[in-house]
Amino acid sequence: MFNVEFSNEANLEYISIWEYIAKDNLFFANEVLNRIDSSIETILMFPMIWKEIDKGIRMIVEPIYKYKIVYEVRIDTIYVLSIFKYKNTW
């Protein structure tokens, strides 16, 4: 079983996402964070199957709102490094 820890940067990004959206729509802000949390739960179940973007650093894209979650697996801990909006370039 894995634990989850957020870097200071990821924690600030998580809060900022909610604050930015909540200015206009509190319900939607909560929905976005629930989707991010759901993606983190998926990481906990299958930590090694998501795309490796650097040695030991992986990422998952939340499928509905397209937030990118960058993380590292450290022994028994999933360390969330960053959370930000994913934008396709195509």
Phi and psi in radians as a Rosetta constraint file:
Dihedral C 1 N 2 CA 2 C 2 CIRCULARHARMONIC -1.741 0.35
Dihedral N 2 CA 2 C 2 N 3 CIRCULARHARMONIC 2.591 0.35
Dihedral C 2 N 3 CA 3 C 3 CIRCULARHARMONIC -1.686 0.35
Dihedral N 3 CA 3 C 3 N 4 CIRCULARHARMONIC 2.853 0.35
Dihedral C 3 N 4 CA 4 C 4 CIRCULARHARMONIC -2.104 0.35
Dihedral N 4 CA 4 C 4 N 5 CIRCULARHARMONIC 2.313 0.35
Dihedral C 4 N 5 CA 5 C 5 CIRCULARHARMONIC -2.267 0.35
Dihedral N 5 CA 5 C 5 N 6 CIRCULARHARMONIC 2.509 0.35
Dihedral C 5 N 6 CA 6 C 6 CIRCULARHARMONIC -1.854 0.35
Dihedral N 6 CA 6 C 6 N 7 CIRCULARHARMONIC 2.382 0.35
Dihedral C 6 N 7 CA 7 C 7 CIRCULARHARMONIC -1.165 0.35
Dihedral N 7 CA 7 C 7 N 8 CIRCULARHARMONIC 2.851 0.35
Dihedral C 7 N 8 CA 8 C 8 CIRCULARHARMONIC -1.005 0.35
Dihedral N 8 CA 8 C 8 N 9 CIRCULARHARMONIC -0.725 0.35
Dihedral C 8 N 9 CA 9 C 9 CIRCULARHARMONIC -1.085 0.35
Dihedral N 9 CA 9 C 9 N 10 CIRCULARHARMONIC -0.825 0.35
Dihedral C 9 N 10 CA 10 C 10 CIRCULARHARMONIC -1.110 0.35
Dihedral N 10 CA 10 C 10 N 11 CIRCULARHARMONIC -0.677 0.35
Dihedral C 10 N 11 CA 11 C 11 CIRCULARHARMONIC -1.100 0.35
Dihedral N 11 CA 11 C 11 N 12 CIRCULARHARMONIC -0.770 0.35
Dihedral C 11 N 12 CA 12 C 12 CIRCULARHARMONIC -1.132 0.35
Dihedral N 12 CA 12 C 12 N 13 CIRCULARHARMONIC -0.682 0.35
Dihedral C 12 N 13 CA 13 C 13 CIRCULARHARMONIC -1.124 0.35
Dihedral N 13 CA 13 C 13 N 14 CIRCULARHARMONIC -0.749 0.35
Dihedral C 13 N 14 CA 14 C 14 CIRCULARHARMONIC -1.020 0.35
Dihedral N 14 CA 14 C 14 N 15 CIRCULARHARMONIC -0.844 0.35
Dihedral C 14 N 15 CA 15 C 15 CIRCULARHARMONIC -1.134 0.35
Dihedral N 15 CA 15 C 15 N 16 CIRCULARHARMONIC -0.741 0.35
Dihedral C 15 N 16 CA 16 C 16 CIRCULARHARMONIC -1.107 0.35
Dihedral N 16 CA 16 C 16 N 17 CIRCULARHARMONIC -0.679 0.35
Dihedral C 16 N 17 CA 17 C 17 CIRCULARHARMONIC -1.022 0.35
Dihedral N 17 CA 17 C 17 N 18 CIRCULARHARMONIC -0.850 0.35
Dihedral C 17 N 18 CA 18 C 18 CIRCULARHARMONIC -1.099 0.35
Dihedral N 18 CA 18 C 18 N 19 CIRCULARHARMONIC -0.824 0.35
Dihedral C 18 N 19 CA 19 C 19 CIRCULARHARMONIC -1.073 0.35
Dihedral N 19 CA 19 C 19 N 20 CIRCULARHARMONIC -0.733 0.35
Dihedral C 19 N 20 CA 20 C 20 CIRCULARHARMONIC -1.109 0.35
Dihedral N 20 CA 20 C 20 N 21 CIRCULARHARMONIC -0.803 0.35
Dihedral C 20 N 21 CA 21 C 21 CIRCULARHARMONIC -1.285 0.35
Dihedral N 21 CA 21 C 21 N 22 CIRCULARHARMONIC -0.650 0.35
Dihedral C 21 N 22 CA 22 C 22 CIRCULARHARMONIC -1.138 0.35
Dihedral N 22 CA 22 C 22 N 23 CIRCULARHARMONIC -0.384 0.35
Dihedral C 22 N 23 CA 23 C 23 CIRCULARHARMONIC -1.009 0.35
Dihedral N 23 CA 23 C 23 N 24 CIRCULARHARMONIC -0.584 0.35
Dihedral C 23 N 24 CA 24 C 24 CIRCULARHARMONIC -1.840 0.35
Dihedral N 24 CA 24 C 24 N 25 CIRCULARHARMONIC -0.538 0.35
Dihedral C 24 N 25 CA 25 C 25 CIRCULARHARMONIC -2.744 0.35
Dihedral N 25 CA 25 C 25 N 26 CIRCULARHARMONIC 1.743 0.35
Dihedral C 25 N 26 CA 26 C 26 CIRCULARHARMONIC -1.099 0.35
Dihedral N 26 CA 26 C 26 N 27 CIRCULARHARMONIC -0.733 0.35
Dihedral C 26 N 27 CA 27 C 27 CIRCULARHARMONIC -1.048 0.35
Dihedral N 27 CA 27 C 27 N 28 CIRCULARHARMONIC -0.824 0.35
Dihedral C 27 N 28 CA 28 C 28 CIRCULARHARMONIC -1.145 0.35
Dihedral N 28 CA 28 C 28 N 29 CIRCULARHARMONIC -0.654 0.35
Dihedral C 28 N 29 CA 29 C 29 CIRCULARHARMONIC -1.047 0.35
Dihedral N 29 CA 29 C 29 N 30 CIRCULARHARMONIC -0.769 0.35
Dihedral C 29 N 30 CA 30 C 30 CIRCULARHARMONIC -1.155 0.35
Dihedral N 30 CA 30 C 30 N 31 CIRCULARHARMONIC -0.670 0.35
Dihedral C 30 N 31 CA 31 C 31 CIRCULARHARMONIC -1.086 0.35
Dihedral N 31 CA 31 C 31 N 32 CIRCULARHARMONIC -0.771 0.35
Dihedral C 31 N 32 CA 32 C 32 CIRCULARHARMONIC -1.080 0.35
Dihedral N 32 CA 32 C 32 N 33 CIRCULARHARMONIC -0.807 0.35
Dihedral C 32 N 33 CA 33 C 33 CIRCULARHARMONIC -1.139 0.35
Dihedral N 33 CA 33 C 33 N 34 CIRCULARHARMONIC -0.612 0.35
Dihedral C 33 N 34 CA 34 C 34 CIRCULARHARMONIC -1.087 0.35
Dihedral N 34 CA 34 C 34 N 35 CIRCULARHARMONIC -0.680 0.35
Dihedral C 34 N 35 CA 35 C 35 CIRCULARHARMONIC -1.195 0.35
Dihedral N 35 CA 35 C 35 N 36 CIRCULARHARMONIC -0.692 0.35
Dihedral C 35 N 36 CA 36 C 36 CIRCULARHARMONIC -1.104 0.35
Dihedral N 36 CA 36 C 36 N 37 CIRCULARHARMONIC -0.793 0.35
Dihedral C 36 N 37 CA 37 C 37 CIRCULARHARMONIC -1.043 0.35
Dihedral N 37 CA 37 C 37 N 38 CIRCULARHARMONIC -0.694 0.35
Dihedral C 37 N 38 CA 38 C 38 CIRCULARHARMONIC -1.100 0.35
Dihedral N 38 CA 38 C 38 N 39 CIRCULARHARMONIC -0.701 0.35
Dihedral C 38 N 39 CA 39 C 39 CIRCULARHARMONIC -1.142 0.35
Dihedral N 39 CA 39 C 39 N 40 CIRCULARHARMONIC -0.647 0.35
Dihedral C 39 N 40 CA 40 C 40 CIRCULARHARMONIC -1.154 0.35
Dihedral N 40 CA 40 C 40 N 41 CIRCULARHARMONIC -0.655 0.35
Dihedral C 40 N 41 CA 41 C 41 CIRCULARHARMONIC -1.084 0.35
Dihedral N 41 CA 41 C 41 N 42 CIRCULARHARMONIC -0.662 0.35
Dihedral C 41 N 42 CA 42 C 42 CIRCULARHARMONIC -1.117 0.35
Dihedral N 42 CA 42 C 42 N 43 CIRCULARHARMONIC -0.709 0.35
Dihedral C 42 N 43 CA 43 C 43 CIRCULARHARMONIC -1.033 0.35
Dihedral N 43 CA 43 C 43 N 44 CIRCULARHARMONIC -0.739 0.35
Dihedral C 43 N 44 CA 44 C 44 CIRCULARHARMONIC -1.052 0.35
Dihedral N 44 CA 44 C 44 N 45 CIRCULARHARMONIC -0.621 0.35
Dihedral C 44 N 45 CA 45 C 45 CIRCULARHARMONIC -1.359 0.35
Dihedral N 45 CA 45 C 45 N 46 CIRCULARHARMONIC -0.637 0.35
Dihedral C 45 N 46 CA 46 C 46 CIRCULARHARMONIC -2.374 0.35
Dihedral N 46 CA 46 C 46 N 47 CIRCULARHARMONIC 1.170 0.35
Dihedral C 46 N 47 CA 47 C 47 CIRCULARHARMONIC -1.163 0.35
Dihedral N 47 CA 47 C 47 N 48 CIRCULARHARMONIC -0.462 0.35
Dihedral C 47 N 48 CA 48 C 48 CIRCULARHARMONIC -1.729 0.35
Dihedral N 48 CA 48 C 48 N 49 CIRCULARHARMONIC -0.038 0.35
Dihedral C 48 N 49 CA 49 C 49 CIRCULARHARMONIC -1.568 0.35
Dihedral N 49 CA 49 C 49 N 50 CIRCULARHARMONIC -0.199 0.35
Dihedral C 49 N 50 CA 50 C 50 CIRCULARHARMONIC -1.444 0.35
Dihedral N 50 CA 50 C 50 N 51 CIRCULARHARMONIC 2.821 0.35
Dihedral C 50 N 51 CA 51 C 51 CIRCULARHARMONIC -1.017 0.35
Dihedral N 51 CA 51 C 51 N 52 CIRCULARHARMONIC 2.252 0.35
Dihedral C 51 N 52 CA 52 C 52 CIRCULARHARMONIC -1.526 0.35
Dihedral N 52 CA 52 C 52 N 53 CIRCULARHARMONIC 2.105 0.35
Dihedral C 52 N 53 CA 53 C 53 CIRCULARHARMONIC -1.798 0.35
Dihedral N 53 CA 53 C 53 N 54 CIRCULARHARMONIC -0.246 0.35
Dihedral C 53 N 54 CA 54 C 54 CIRCULARHARMONIC -2.781 0.35
Dihedral N 54 CA 54 C 54 N 55 CIRCULARHARMONIC 2.929 0.35
Dihedral C 54 N 55 CA 55 C 55 CIRCULARHARMONIC -1.014 0.35
Dihedral N 55 CA 55 C 55 N 56 CIRCULARHARMONIC 1.957 0.35
Dihedral C 55 N 56 CA 56 C 56 CIRCULARHARMONIC 1.415 0.35
Dihedral N 56 CA 56 C 56 N 57 CIRCULARHARMONIC -0.086 0.35
Dihedral C 56 N 57 CA 57 C 57 CIRCULARHARMONIC -1.864 0.35
Dihedral N 57 CA 57 C 57 N 58 CIRCULARHARMONIC 2.237 0.35
Dihedral C 57 N 58 CA 58 C 58 CIRCULARHARMONIC -2.178 0.35
Dihedral N 58 CA 58 C 58 N 59 CIRCULARHARMONIC 2.916 0.35
Dihedral C 58 N 59 CA 59 C 59 CIRCULARHARMONIC -2.550 0.35
Dihedral N 59 CA 59 C 59 N 60 CIRCULARHARMONIC 2.655 0.35
Dihedral C 59 N 60 CA 60 C 60 CIRCULARHARMONIC -2.298 0.35
Dihedral N 60 CA 60 C 60 N 61 CIRCULARHARMONIC 2.523 0.35
Dihedral C 60 N 61 CA 61 C 61 CIRCULARHARMONIC -1.873 0.35
Dihedral N 61 CA 61 C 61 N 62 CIRCULARHARMONIC 2.112 0.35
Dihedral C 61 N 62 CA 62 C 62 CIRCULARHARMONIC -1.058 0.35
Dihedral N 62 CA 62 C 62 N 63 CIRCULARHARMONIC 2.187 0.35
Dihedral C 62 N 63 CA 63 C 63 CIRCULARHARMONIC -1.271 0.35
Dihedral N 63 CA 63 C 63 N 64 CIRCULARHARMONIC -0.429 0.35
Dihedral C 63 N 64 CA 64 C 64 CIRCULARHARMONIC -1.522 0.35
Dihedral N 64 CA 64 C 64 N 65 CIRCULARHARMONIC -0.949 0.35
Dihedral C 64 N 65 CA 65 C 65 CIRCULARHARMONIC -1.797 0.35
Dihedral N 65 CA 65 C 65 N 66 CIRCULARHARMONIC -0.012 0.35
Dihedral C 65 N 66 CA 66 C 66 CIRCULARHARMONIC 1.131 0.35
Dihedral N 66 CA 66 C 66 N 67 CIRCULARHARMONIC 0.737 0.35
Dihedral C 66 N 67 CA 67 C 67 CIRCULARHARMONIC -1.552 0.35
Dihedral N 67 CA 67 C 67 N 68 CIRCULARHARMONIC 2.332 0.35
Dihedral C 67 N 68 CA 68 C 68 CIRCULARHARMONIC -1.613 0.35
Dihedral N 68 CA 68 C 68 N 69 CIRCULARHARMONIC 2.267 0.35
Dihedral C 68 N 69 CA 69 C 69 CIRCULARHARMONIC -2.031 0.35
Dihedral N 69 CA 69 C 69 N 70 CIRCULARHARMONIC 2.032 0.35
Dihedral C 69 N 70 CA 70 C 70 CIRCULARHARMONIC -1.805 0.35
Dihedral N 70 CA 70 C 70 N 71 CIRCULARHARMONIC 2.293 0.35
Dihedral C 70 N 71 CA 71 C 71 CIRCULARHARMONIC -2.566 0.35
Dihedral N 71 CA 71 C 71 N 72 CIRCULARHARMONIC 2.919 0.35
Dihedral C 71 N 72 CA 72 C 72 CIRCULARHARMONIC -2.313 0.35
Dihedral N 72 CA 72 C 72 N 73 CIRCULARHARMONIC 2.422 0.35
Dihedral C 72 N 73 CA 73 C 73 CIRCULARHARMONIC -1.643 0.35
Dihedral N 73 CA 73 C 73 N 74 CIRCULARHARMONIC 2.109 0.35
Dihedral C 73 N 74 CA 74 C 74 CIRCULARHARMONIC -2.156 0.35
Dihedral N 74 CA 74 C 74 N 75 CIRCULARHARMONIC 1.776 0.35
Dihedral C 74 N 75 CA 75 C 75 CIRCULARHARMONIC 0.863 0.35
Dihedral N 75 CA 75 C 75 N 76 CIRCULARHARMONIC -1.565 0.35
Dihedral C 75 N 76 CA 76 C 76 CIRCULARHARMONIC -2.061 0.35
Dihedral N 76 CA 76 C 76 N 77 CIRCULARHARMONIC 0.353 0.35
Dihedral C 76 N 77 CA 77 C 77 CIRCULARHARMONIC -2.286 0.35
Dihedral N 77 CA 77 C 77 N 78 CIRCULARHARMONIC 2.358 0.35
Dihedral C 77 N 78 CA 78 C 78 CIRCULARHARMONIC -1.640 0.35
Dihedral N 78 CA 78 C 78 N 79 CIRCULARHARMONIC 2.041 0.35
Dihedral C 78 N 79 CA 79 C 79 CIRCULARHARMONIC -1.829 0.35
Dihedral N 79 CA 79 C 79 N 80 CIRCULARHARMONIC 1.866 0.35
Dihedral C 79 N 80 CA 80 C 80 CIRCULARHARMONIC -1.365 0.35
Dihedral N 80 CA 80 C 80 N 81 CIRCULARHARMONIC 2.100 0.35
Dihedral C 80 N 81 CA 81 C 81 CIRCULARHARMONIC -1.621 0.35
Dihedral N 81 CA 81 C 81 N 82 CIRCULARHARMONIC -0.643 0.35
Dihedral C 81 N 82 CA 82 C 82 CIRCULARHARMONIC -2.797 0.35
Dihedral N 82 CA 82 C 82 N 83 CIRCULARHARMONIC 2.617 0.35
Dihedral C 82 N 83 CA 83 C 83 CIRCULARHARMONIC -2.402 0.35
Dihedral N 83 CA 83 C 83 N 84 CIRCULARHARMONIC 2.144 0.35
Dihedral C 83 N 84 CA 84 C 84 CIRCULARHARMONIC -2.706 0.35
Dihedral N 84 CA 84 C 84 N 85 CIRCULARHARMONIC 2.864 0.35
Dihedral C 84 N 85 CA 85 C 85 CIRCULARHARMONIC -1.206 0.35
Dihedral N 85 CA 85 C 85 N 86 CIRCULARHARMONIC 2.248 0.35
Dihedral C 85 N 86 CA 86 C 86 CIRCULARHARMONIC -1.589 0.35
Dihedral N 86 CA 86 C 86 N 87 CIRCULARHARMONIC 2.236 0.35
Dihedral C 86 N 87 CA 87 C 87 CIRCULARHARMONIC -2.090 0.35
Dihedral N 87 CA 87 C 87 N 88 CIRCULARHARMONIC 2.197 0.35
Dihedral C 87 N 88 CA 88 C 88 CIRCULARHARMONIC -1.228 0.35
Dihedral N 88 CA 88 C 88 N 89 CIRCULARHARMONIC 2.534 0.35
Dihedral C 88 N 89 CA 89 C 89 CIRCULARHARMONIC -1.735 0.35
Dihedral N 89 CA 89 C 89 N 90 CIRCULARHARMONIC 0.068 0.35
